[in-house]
Every structure is written in C-alpha cells, then in structure tokens.
Amino acid sequence: RHVCKIYEDSGRAAHCIPVLRTIVSLVPQQIVYRVKLAELCAQYGAVEEAKRELQVAAKGTKVHEQLDDFIRVSERILQLDPSQIYLARELGNFYLQQKRPTEALKKLHVCFSANPKDVPTLTLLATAFEQIGELPRAAQVYRELATIHQDLGQHKAHQVFMARASDLAGPQKTSTPTPPPIPIRPAIPVKPK
C-alpha cells in the first residue's frame, strides 16, 4: 500500500498496477484494493481487466451485504460497460428497495430500451412510477404487463395486472369539482317573552 502511495505521489501511478495485482492475489477479500486496481486499469486502458475486477468486487459487496458499496461498484461497471442490462435492472431494484425511484428509473429506462417486453423490467418500472406518484403511468405499465400475460395464455396473471391497473386508475373523476357542503347554522334561539 505504501509503495502505491509513493508511485502515485511521484506521478507514476501505472507502476501501482502490478503491486495491486499482488495485493489482490494475497488478500482477495479486500475489496478496496480490487476497486483501486480496477480504477487504475481503466485509467491506463486495460478496460476488460477493470470490468473483471469490478465484477468480482460487486459480488463480494453483495455477498457481504454492503449495499452502498455494491451500488457504487455497480455504477462504475455500468459506466465502463452500459450493455450489462441485467446489472442495470438489479441496480434499479436496489434503488427501489432504498426508496430512490428517480435513480431506479434511470437504470430501468436502459433496460426498457433494450427489451420493452421484459416482464421483470416492466414490473420494476411500475413500482418506480408508483413510488414517485405517477399512478397513471404505473397503470399503463400494468396494462402492458396484463397484455403480455394474456398473449402468453396466463389468464390469472392477466387478471391480476388488470386489477392493479384499475386500482391505480381509481374512480373516474368528473370534470366539475364537487362543491363543498353548505354549513348548517344553528337555530337562533327565541327568547321567551
């Protein structure tokens, strides 16, 4: 570690790569070194090695339930390789679990663009729209899910998704607002004479 610091301070960070490879081989569970190795590899053009190291790091953070680290490492993997749709969907799911639907929608949009009929992606999209309060859009996604299931002959799932879409659509609103109730005034007491 100290050798890497010396190399970095002297502007020769590329010389840290072999040192970090050795450290990672000796202490593979130390994710910090693996991520540092990946970052240096990416910086110096060894993108494939960087992706491999980051994927190992992501698995390690997930196994050890280090959700924040998993998200950070996964985001970096997607920067290097945006074609990893499965990882983008998994990351979207983690964002939804953390009640961060805006970030989830960014990841799920990529997945939807790649395959607009993917049931797991559509299910997560509907959840994200519900979390941000876009109920009409969530209902639209549930209707799409119902159509997909109907086309597959899965009538029970079709009914479940149509019911959910109807629940979100709610009662039909009238164009004129309902006036507020007229307050009833208490009777004026009559004074006896």
N, C-alpha and C positions, 0 to 999 in steps of 0.2 A: 504494500500500500504506500509506503513511504517512497519507494523507488518511483512509483507512478506520479506522486506529487512532485518529485524533483524533475521528472521529464516534463510534466505539464507546465511547471514554473519556468522552465528553460525553453518553452515553445516547441518541444519535441514530443507531443502527446502521442504521436503514432507509435513511438517506442514502447508505450504502455500496453499495446495490444498483446504482445507475447507474454508479458508479465501477468496481465489479467487472465489470459487463457490458462496459465499455470495455476493461478489462484482458484479459478473456477473449477479446474480439474481436481484440485486438492480439497476444496470446500464447496461442493456443488449446491448445497442448500442455502448459501449466502447469496440471496437474490440481488442485493445491492451491487455486488461485483459483476454479476451476469448482465445486469442492466447497463452498468458502466462500460463493459466490454461491447455490448450491442451498440451503444451510442457512438463509441469510437469507431467501430466497424462501419457504421452507417456514414459517419463523418468522412472516413477515408475510402469510401467506395465499395466496401465489402457488404453490400446490402443483403445478400442472401444469408450470410453468416449472422448479420444483425437480426434478421427476421427469425432465424432458428433460435438464437439466444433469447430473444424476447418471448417467443412462444414457450420455451422451457420456463422462463421466469413467470409468465402468466399462469401456467399450470401450477407452479409452485405456490403462487399467491392464492390461487383458487383453493388448492388443497388445504392450505393453512388458514383459509377463511379471512384473508387480508383483502377485503373488498375494495378499499380505496386504492391499494397498490395494484390490484387486478385491473381496475378501471384505468389507472394511469398507464400501465404497461400495454393494455389492450388498445388504448387510444393511440399509443406510439406505433403499435403494429399496423393499425389501420392507416396511419399516415404513410408508412412505408409500402403498404400493400392494401389499397382500398377494395380490392376484389374479394376479400375474405368476408363474404356475405354472412356466413354462419356466425363468425365472431361479432360482426356488426349487430346481428339480431340478438345474440347473447348479451352484448353490452347494452342494447336497448332495453332488454328485460331487466338487467341490473338497475338501470336508471329508473325504470318504473317501480321497482321494489323500494327504491330510495325516495319515491315521490318526486322525481325530477323529469316530468313528462316532456318538457321542451328539449332536453338533451336526448331523450329517448326518440322523439320524433325525427331528429336529425339522422340518427343511425337507422331507424326503421324506414325512412324515405329511401335510403340507398338500397335497402333490401327489397322494398316495394318496386323500385325502378327495375331491379334485376328480375323479379318474378312477381307480377301483380296478382297472381292466383295462389300464392303460398299461404296456406291456412295458418301456420304459426305466426307469420309476419302480420297477417290481417288481424288476427286475434290480439296481438300486442298493439297494433295501431288503434284498434277500437278502444282498448284500455287507456291508451295515451290520450285519445280525444276525450274520453270520459273524465280523466284526471284534470285536463285543462278546461273542462266545462263546455267543450264543443259537442254537445249532445246530438245535434242534427248530423254532424259528420260521423260520429260514432254509430248512430243508427244506420247511416248509409253503408258503413263498413260491415255492420252486422247483416244487413240485407244482402250484401255481396257474398258474405260467408254462407248465408242461407241458400243462395243460388248455387254456389259451388257444391254444397252438400246435396242439394236436390239433383243436380246433374250427376252426382256420384251414386244416386239412389239411396242416400242416407236420410230418409224422411224424418226420423226422430230429431237428428241434429238440425235439419232444415227448420223444423217447428220451433226448436229451442232458440235458434238465432233470430227467427222472425218474431218470436215473442219478445226477445230482448230489444229488437229494433222498435217494436211497438211500445214497449215500456218507456224507452228513451224519447220517442216522439211525443208521448203524453197526450192529454186531451187536446182536441183541436181548439185553437183559440179563435175567438170571434174578432172581427175587425174593429168593433166598437167596444171600448172598455166598459166594464160594468160600473155603474155609478155607485158611490159609497152609500151606505144605508142612511136614511134620514133619521136624525136623532129624535127620540121621543122626549118631549118636555114633560116634566112632572106637572100634574094638575095644580092649578093655583088654588090654594085653599081658600074657601069662602069663610069669612069671619061671621060668626053668628051675631045677630043684632040684638 
